[in-house]
Amino acid sequence: MLKKEEEMLLAVKERQAKVKLMIMTWQFLVIALGLLFPVLLSSGNVSVSAIILLKYPSVLYNLDWMYS
């Protein structure tokens, strides 16, 4: 009985670690896009910038946070 509970606890911890890794990866991607966005916009790459904004609107919130 105790062995089964330990296995379940271990499985939950593994799932939590995977979710945390996914969240950290998404945060990194959003920050990277937020840093890349002004460079693309200033270089005249408006179509790429528009695609990024349409696909990841959270980049705007990231920019607001970084430049305020």
C-alpha positions, -999 to 999 in steps of 0.1 A, spaced: 0 0 0 28 24 9 47 16 -22 17 25 -44 13 59 -26 50 66 -31 47 58 -68 17 81 -72 35 109 -54 65 105 -76 42 106 -107 26 138 -95 60 154 -88 72 144 -123 41 160 -139 46 191 -119 82 193 -130 71 189 -167 45 216 -164 70 240 -147 94 234 -175 68 241 -201 58 273 -183 94 285 -181 99 277 -218 69 298 -228 80 326 -206 114 325 -223 98 325 -257 76 355 -249 105 375 -235 126 366 -265 98 377 -289 94 409 -268 131 417 -272 130 408 -309 99 427 -317 113 463 -315 143 452 -336 121 438 -363 99 468 -362 128 493 -364 144 473 -393 112 477 -414 102 441 -411 65 450 -405 50 418 -419 70 397 -395 61 420 -366 24 418 -375 26 380 -376 42 380 -342 16 404 -328 -13 384 -342 1 351 -330 14 362 -296 -4 393 -283 12 389 -249 44 404 -264 27 438 -261 22 433 -223 59 422 -221 70 454 -239 49 475 -216 65 459 -186 100 462 -199 99 498 -211 79 514 -183 
